[in-house]
Amino acid sequence: MAEKCKDPAEKTGRLTTVLALSTLISAFGSSFQYGYNVAVINSPAPVMQQFYNTTYMERYKTEMGQNLLTLLWSLSVSMYPLGGFFGSLMVAPLVNHLGRKGTLLFNNIFSIVPAVMMGASEVAKSYEIIIVARFIVGICAGLSSNVVPMYLGELSPKNLRGALGIVPQLFITVGILSAQVLGIRNILGNSAGWPLMLGLTGIPALIELLLLPFFPESPRYMLIQKGDEKKAKKALQRLRGWDDVDAEMTEMRLEDQSERAEGRLTVFSLLAQRSLRWQLISVVFMNMGQQLSGVNAIYYYADSIYSSAGVNENDVQFVTVGTGAVNVVMTVAAVFIVEKSGRRLLLLVGFGICCAACVLLTIALSLQESVSWMPYVSIMCVIIYVIGHAIGPSPIPNVVTTEMFRQSARSAAFMVSGSVHWLSNFTVGLVFPFMERGLGPYSFIVFAVICLLTLVYVWVVVPETKKKTFLEVSQMFGKRNKVEIKLGDSDLPLKDMLLFLPHDIWVRISAMLST
């Protein structure tokens, strides 16, 4: 039973058991898989390619050519971000019809089915199954990478929205680290263990499928899109841990009133909305900057950097795991500092560190053949880059996307941001090997320029959204979009008008008016 809260000001900052468990279950069941499947085929790549070759030999009685093997392996890798792109295109229709929680439950189909397929691929003697399964599990990642931040952003009180919004990114990094650990050759990264390693991705999905139905749907979705005020209030009371949620319900009603004239926005109508122009441009810039800044290329290049630094070939896998552990630790740090430092500062610092690390890495890589100690500088540059990306560019764009758009536009906005994210991811994976071959170490100068341009854009355009309501953020962008954000009908009750006073004042007055 939810309790009464005597002082309305105490209603900020409380992480209830229901909210914490909703966050952990949805992030582990969905976001964890995104990270896990990014790294799961990296370590066992040689034994998996051997399986491809052996299977081909058994079928056609001739050895697979190197070009065909490279093509099939490239498809195995690139089908994942391609599936992610298609998953992003499904976000808006699914979250609007099934809800946020409903979409996450439905999305488990795209994890459990490919997990079984990949786990059985060796028995079935089919590498085609792996390629198709990677595309399907990519759809799962494309949906989860957009829906989980949306779901948590709508569950959270505004003073916890940033911290809980980073939790999905934290579980992505934990998923990457888990795949790196399991990929150690003495564990599952060998000829006997790789099918099990690929199939383990279905376990988090099963856990989410069993547990998430016991937790609330997004109250904002229930009230604004379904019009069910009773269920919305009940869900909000469970999430907040007290009965008196009138102030937050009033804020949601006001958001609903201010959007009724617009209706639910599709992607095409979103693109035509002048009042959302700079929010949309900002989301595109941040997601392009996040993926085109070279984070995937850094991970791709890490093994060769470590090898050139004199790290024993058998020990490179452990150094890579250490880099993944640093990523997790820094993402945990971002969870705890985001509400104090703000989103904008973390983006600026993060992109600044990545830019400097890419420049230094270029210098170190170009000199490491002639200077004996320079390879160790290269290793430090990789670690510094990972630290910079983990505190800002990796986790913050999804948090800010949630906060920049109101309910009617949020699903379409995540569809756009997700599409840009996965297309940029796919582009880096496709283009970087050619950049590395043509430019060598100087390819990281390209990433440094992208980091710098994104930093400048954030500095000039992106405002601080920390502890702001969705309507307050809309008003902040209203000035740049040169439109006036109207509150709704002119005869709004006094209680609704009070929402645009400072938060601590309007909460107290609203509570007094309720009594």
C-alpha positions in Angstrom: 0.0 0.0 0.0 1.4 3.4 -1.0 2.0 5.8 1.9 1.1 9.4 2.5 3.9 11.9 2.2 3.5 14.9 4.6 5.9 17.2 2.8 5.5 17.5 -1.0 9.1 18.7 -1.2 10.2 15.2 0.0 8.8 13.7 -3.1 11.9 14.3 -5.2 14.8 12.0 -5.3 13.2 8.8 -4.0 14.2 5.5 -5.7 11.5 3.1 -4.7 11.8 -0.7 -4.9 9.2 -0.9 -7.8 11.1 1.8 -9.8 14.5 0.2 -9.2 13.3 -3.3 -10.1 11.5 -2.0 -13.2 14.7 -0.4 -14.3 17.0 -3.4 -13.6 14.7 -6.0 -15.2 14.0 -4.0 -18.4 17.7 -3.0 -18.8 19.0 -6.5 -18.1 16.4 -8.2 -20.3 16.9 -5.8 -23.2 19.9 -3.5 -23.1 22.3 -6.2 -21.8 21.6 -8.2 -25.0 22.5 -5.2 -27.2 26.0 -5.0 -25.7 26.4 -8.8 -25.5 25.7 -9.3 -29.2 28.1 -6.5 -30.2 31.0 -8.4 -28.8 29.9 -12.0 -28.8 31.4 -13.1 -32.1 34.7 -11.1 -31.8 36.7 -13.6 -29.7 35.5 -16.9 -31.3 35.9 -15.4 -34.8 38.7 -17.8 -35.8 36.9 -21.0 -34.7 33.6 -19.8 -36.2 35.3 -19.1 -39.6 36.8 -22.6 -39.4 33.3 -23.9 -38.9 32.2 -22.0 -42.0 35.0 -23.5 -44.0 34.5 -27.1 -42.7 30.8 -26.9 -43.4 31.4 -25.7 -46.9 33.9 -28.5 -47.5 31.5 -31.2 -46.4 28.8 -29.8 -48.7 30.7 -29.1 -51.8 33.8 -31.2 -51.4 36.1 -28.3 -52.0 37.7 -25.6 -49.8 36.0 -22.3 -49.4 37.8 -19.4 -51.1 39.2 -16.6 -49.0 37.1 -14.0 -50.7 33.9 -16.0 -50.0 34.9 -16.6 -46.4 35.5 -12.9 -46.0 32.1 -12.1 -47.5 30.2 -14.5 -45.3 32.0 -13.3 -42.2 31.3 -9.7 -43.1 27.7 -10.5 -43.5 27.7 -12.3 -40.1 29.0 -9.1 -38.5 27.1 -6.4 -40.5 23.7 -8.1 -40.3 23.5 -7.1 -36.7 23.6 -3.3 -37.2 21.4 -3.7 -40.3 18.8 -5.5 -38.2 19.2 -2.7 -35.6 18.2 -0.2 -38.3 15.1 -2.2 -39.2 14.3 -2.5 -35.5 14.5 1.2 -35.1 11.9 1.6 -37.9 9.5 -0.5 -35.9 9.7 1.6 -32.7 7.0 4.1 -33.3 4.2 1.8 -34.4 4.9 -0.8 -31.7 5.2 1.6 -28.7 2.1 3.5 -29.8 0.0 0.3 -30.1 1.5 -2.1 -27.5 2.9 0.5 -25.0 6.4 0.7 -23.8 6.3 -2.4 -21.5 4.3 -4.3 -24.1 6.9 -3.6 -26.8 9.7 -4.8 -24.6 7.8 -8.1 -23.9 7.0 -8.5 -27.6 10.7 -7.8 -28.5 11.8 -10.9 -26.6 10.6 -12.9 -29.7 13.5 -11.3 -31.6 16.0 -12.6 -28.9 14.8 -16.1 -28.0 14.2 -17.3 -31.6 17.7 -16.3 -32.8 19.3 -17.6 -29.6 17.9 -21.0 -30.4 19.0 -20.7 -34.0 22.5 -19.7 -33.2 22.8 -22.3 -30.5 21.7 -25.1 -32.9 23.8 -23.8 -35.9 26.7 -26.2 -35.4 24.4 -29.2 -35.1 22.4 -28.1 -38.1 25.8 -27.6 -40.0 24.5 -24.2 -41.3 26.4 -20.9 -41.3 23.3 -19.4 -43.0 21.4 -19.8 -39.8 23.9 -17.6 -38.0 23.7 -14.9 -40.6 19.9 -14.8 -40.5 19.9 -15.0 -36.6 22.3 -12.1 -36.4 19.8 -10.0 -38.4 16.9 -11.0 -36.2 18.8 -10.3 -32.9 19.8 -7.0 -34.5 16.1 -6.1 -34.7 15.9 -6.9 -30.9 18.8 -4.5 -30.3 17.3 -1.8 -32.5 14.0 -1.9 -30.6 15.5 -2.2 -27.1 18.1 0.6 -27.6 15.2 3.0 -28.2 12.4 1.6 -26.1 14.2 1.0 -22.8 15.4 4.7 -22.5 11.9 5.9 -23.4 10.2 3.5 -20.9 12.6 4.5 -18.1 12.4 8.2 -18.9 8.6 8.1 -18.5 8.7 6.0 -15.3 11.3 8.2 -13.6 10.7 11.4 -11.6 12.5 14.3 -13.3 15.2 14.5 -10.6 16.2 10.8 -11.3 15.6 10.8 -15.1 19.2 11.3 -16.0 20.6 8.7 -13.6 18.1 6.0 -14.6 18.4 7.0 -18.2 22.1 6.0 -18.1 21.3 2.5 -16.7 20.5 1.0 -20.2 24.0 2.2 -21.3 25.5 0.7 -18.2 23.9 -2.7 -19.0 25.2 -2.4 -22.6 28.7 -2.1 -21.3 28.2 -5.0 -18.9 26.9 -7.0 -21.8 30.0 -6.2 -23.8 32.2 -7.1 -20.9 30.3 -10.4 -20.3 30.8 -11.4 -23.9 34.5 -10.5 -23.7 34.9 -12.6 -20.5 33.0 -15.6 -21.9 35.0 -15.3 -25.1 38.3 -16.1 -23.3 39.5 -19.2 -25.0 39.6 -21.2 -21.8 35.9 -20.5 -21.2 33.7 -20.5 -24.2 35.7 -18.8 -27.0 36.8 -22.2 -28.4 35.5 -24.7 -31.0 33.3 -26.5 -28.4 31.9 -23.5 -26.6 31.0 -20.9 -29.2 27.5 -22.2 -30.0 26.5 -22.1 -26.4 28.1 -18.6 -26.1 25.9 -17.3 -29.0 22.8 -19.0 -27.6 23.1 -17.5 -24.1 21.6 -14.3 -25.3 18.2 -15.8 -24.9 18.5 -16.1 -21.1 18.1 -12.4 -20.2 15.0 -12.3 -22.6 13.4 -15.2 -20.7 14.0 -13.5 -17.4 12.4 -10.3 -18.7 9.5 -12.2 -20.2 8.8 -13.8 -16.8 9.3 -10.8 -14.5 8.4 -7.6 -16.4 4.6 -8.3 -16.6 4.5 -7.7 -12.8 5.7 -4.1 -13.1 3.8 -1.0 -14.3 3.4 0.3 -17.8 4.4 3.9 -18.4 1.9 6.2 -16.6 2.4 8.9 -19.3 1.4 6.4 -22.0 -1.6 5.2 -20.0 -2.9 8.8 -19.4 -1.9 10.7 -22.5 -2.2 8.0 -25.2 -4.7 5.6 -23.8 -6.7 8.1 -21.8 -6.9 5.7 -18.8 -6.4 8.1 -15.8 -7.3 5.4 -13.2 -4.6 3.0 -14.4 -2.1 5.8 -14.9 -2.6 7.1 -11.3 -2.3 3.5 -9.9 0.9 2.9 -11.8 2.3 6.3 -10.6 1.5 5.5 -7.0 3.3 2.2 -7.2 6.3 3.8 -8.8 6.5 6.7 -6.3 5.6 4.8 -3.2 2.9 7.2 -1.9 -0.7 7.9 -2.6 -0.5 11.7 -3.3 0.6 11.9 -6.9 -1.7 14.8 -7.8 1.0 17.2 -8.7 2.6 14.8 -11.2 -0.8 13.8 -12.6 -1.6 17.5 -13.1 1.7 18.0 -15.0 0.8 15.1 -17.3 -2.7 16.4 -17.9 -1.2 19.8 -18.8 1.1 18.1 -21.3 -1.9 16.3 -22.7 -3.9 19.5 -23.1 -1.0 21.3 -24.8 -0.6 18.5 -27.3 -4.2 17.7 -28.2 -4.2 20.1 -31.2 -1.1 18.4 -32.6 -2.2 14.8 -32.1 0.2 11.9 -32.2 3.1 12.8 -34.6 4.4 10.4 -37.2 8.0 10.7 -38.5 6.9 12.8 -41.5 4.7 15.2 -39.4 7.6 15.4 -36.9 9.9 16.5 -39.7 7.4 19.3 -40.6 7.0 20.6 -37.1 8.7 24.0 -36.8 8.4 23.8 -33.0 10.5 20.7 -32.9 13.1 21.5 -35.6 16.1 22.1 -33.4 15.3 19.3 -31.1 15.3 16.9 -34.1 18.5 18.4 -35.6 20.2 18.0 -32.1 19.2 14.4 -31.8 20.6 13.6 -35.3 23.9 15.4 -34.5 24.3 13.7 -31.2 23.6 10.2 -32.5 25.8 10.7 -35.5 28.6 12.1 -33.3 28.2 9.2 -30.9 28.7 6.5 -33.6 30.9 8.3 -36.1 33.3 9.4 -33.4 35.1 6.0 -33.8 34.1 4.1 -30.7 33.5 0.9 -32.7 36.7 1.4 -34.6 38.6 1.9 -31.4 37.3 -1.5 -30.2 38.1 -3.0 -33.6 41.7 -1.6 -33.6 42.4 -2.3 -29.9 43.8 -5.9 -30.4 46.3 -4.8 -33.1 47.4 -1.8 -30.9 47.9 -4.1 -27.9 49.8 -6.6 -30.1 52.1 -3.9 -31.5 52.8 -2.7 -27.9 54.4 -6.1 -27.3 51.5 -7.7 -25.4 51.7 -11.5 -25.7 49.2 -12.8 -28.2 47.6 -15.0 -25.6 47.3 -12.1 -23.2 45.7 -9.6 -25.6 42.2 -11.0 -24.8 42.7 -10.2 -21.1 43.9 -6.7 -21.9 40.7 -6.2 -24.0 38.6 -7.5 -21.1 40.4 -4.9 -18.9 39.4 -2.2 -21.4 35.8 -3.4 -21.2 36.0 -3.2 -17.4 37.1 0.4 -17.5 34.1 1.1 -19.8 31.7 -0.4 -17.2 33.3 1.5 -14.3 33.1 4.9 -16.0 29.5 4.3 -17.0 28.7 3.6 -13.4 30.4 6.9 -12.5 28.2 8.7 -15.1 25.1 7.3 -13.4 26.1 8.9 -10.1 27.3 12.3 -11.5 24.8 13.0 -14.2 22.2 14.7 -12.0 24.9 16.9 -10.4 27.0 17.8 -13.4 24.1 17.8 -15.9 23.8 16.3 -19.4 25.4 19.1 -21.4 28.7 19.2 -19.4 29.1 15.4 -19.7 28.7 15.6 -23.5 31.2 18.5 -23.8 33.8 16.8 -21.6 33.3 13.4 -23.2 33.6 14.6 -26.8 36.6 16.8 -25.7 38.4 13.8 -24.2 37.7 11.6 -27.3 38.9 14.3 -29.6 42.2 14.7 -27.7 42.6 11.0 -27.4 42.2 10.5 -31.2 44.8 13.1 -31.9 47.3 11.6 -29.5 46.6 8.1 -30.7 47.3 9.2 -34.3 50.7 10.6 -33.2 51.5 7.5 -31.1 50.6 5.0 -33.8 52.7 6.9 -36.4 55.7 6.9 -34.1 55.5 3.5 -32.4 57.8 1.9 -34.9 60.6 4.3 -34.2 60.1 5.1 -30.5 60.3 2.0 -28.3 58.0 3.3 -25.5 55.4 4.8 -27.8 53.2 1.7 -28.1 52.4 2.0 -24.4 51.2 5.6 -25.1 48.9 4.0 -27.7 47.4 1.8 -25.0 46.8 4.7 -22.7 45.2 6.7 -25.5 42.7 3.8 -26.1 41.9 3.7 -22.4 41.5 7.5 -22.2 39.2 7.4 -25.2 37.0 4.7 -23.7 36.8 6.8 -20.5 35.7 9.9 -22.4 33.1 8.1 -24.5 31.7 6.2 -21.4 30.9 9.4 -19.4 29.2 11.4 -22.1 28.8 10.4 -25.8 27.7 6.8 -25.1 25.0 7.3 -22.4 23.7 10.9 -22.7 22.1 11.1 -26.2 19.3 8.7 -25.3 18.6 10.6 -22.0 18.5 13.9 -23.8 16.2 12.5 -26.6 13.7 11.5 -23.9 13.8 14.9 -22.4 13.6 17.0 -25.6 10.3 15.6 -26.8 6.9 15.5 -25.3 4.6 12.4 -25.4 3.1 12.9 -28.8 6.4 13.2 -30.6 8.7 11.0 -28.4 8.1 7.7 -30.3 8.7 9.2 -33.7 11.8 11.0 -32.3 13.3 7.8 -31.0 12.5 6.2 -34.4 14.6 8.9 -36.1 17.4 8.8 -33.5 17.6 5.0 -33.6 17.7 5.0 -37.4 20.6 7.5 -37.4 22.3 5.6 -34.7 22.3 2.2 -36.5 23.0 3.6 -39.9 26.0 5.4 -38.5 27.1 2.2 -36.7 26.7 0.2 -40.0 28.7 2.9 -41.9 31.6 2.8 -39.5 31.7 -1.0 -39.6 31.6 -1.0 -43.4 34.0 1.9 -44.1 36.6 1.7 -41.3 38.6 -1.3 -42.8 39.1 0.7 -46.0 40.0 3.8 -44.0 42.6 1.8 -42.0 44.0 0.4 -45.2 44.2 3.8 -47.0 45.1 6.2 -44.2 46.6 3.9 -41.5 46.9 5.6 -38.2 45.7 8.9 -39.7 42.2 7.5 -40.0 41.7 8.6 -36.3 42.1 12.3 -37.4 38.7 11.9 -39.1 37.2 10.8 -35.8 38.9 13.7 -34.0 37.3 16.1 -36.4 33.9 14.5 -35.9 34.3 14.7 -32.1 35.3 18.4 -32.4 32.3 19.3 -34.6 29.9 17.5 -32.3 31.4 19.3 -29.3 30.9 22.7 -31.0 27.3 21.9 -31.9 26.5 20.8 -28.3 28.2 24.0 -27.0 26.2 26.3 -29.3 22.8 24.6 -29.5 22.0 22.0 -26.8 20.7 23.4 -23.5 20.9 21.8 -20.1 17.8 19.7 -19.5 18.6 18.6 -16.0 15.6 18.6 -13.7 13.4 20.2 -16.2 9.8 19.1 -17.1 9.1 18.0 -20.7 7.1 21.2 -21.2 9.9 23.4 -19.7 12.4 21.9 -22.2 9.9 22.6 -25.1 9.8 26.2 -23.9 13.6 26.4 -23.9 13.7 25.3 -27.5 10.8 27.5 -28.4 13.0 30.5 -28.5 15.5 28.9 -30.9 12.7 27.5 -33.1 11.1 31.0 -33.0 7.7 29.7 -31.9 5.6 30.2 -28.8 4.8 27.0 -26.8 1.2 27.4 -25.7 0.0 25.9 -22.5 -3.2 24.7 -23.9 -6.7 26.2 -23.5 -6.8 29.8 -22.2 -9.2 28.8 -19.4 -6.8 26.3 -17.7 -7.4 26.1 -14.0 -5.2 28.0 -11.6 -3.7 24.7 -10.4 -2.4 23.9 -13.9 -1.0 27.4 -14.4 1.1 26.9 -11.2 3.1 24.3 -13.0 5.2 27.0 -14.7 6.3 28.4 -11.4 9.6 27.1 -10.1 9.2 23.4 -9.1 9.6 23.7 -5.3 7.0 26.5 -5.2 4.4 25.0 -7.4 4.5 21.6 -5.8 3.8 23.1 -2.4 1.0 25.4 -3.6 -0.5 22.5 -5.7 -0.5 20.3 -2.6 -2.3 23.0 -0.6 -4.9 23.5 -3.3 -5.6 19.7 -3.3 -6.5 19.7 0.4 
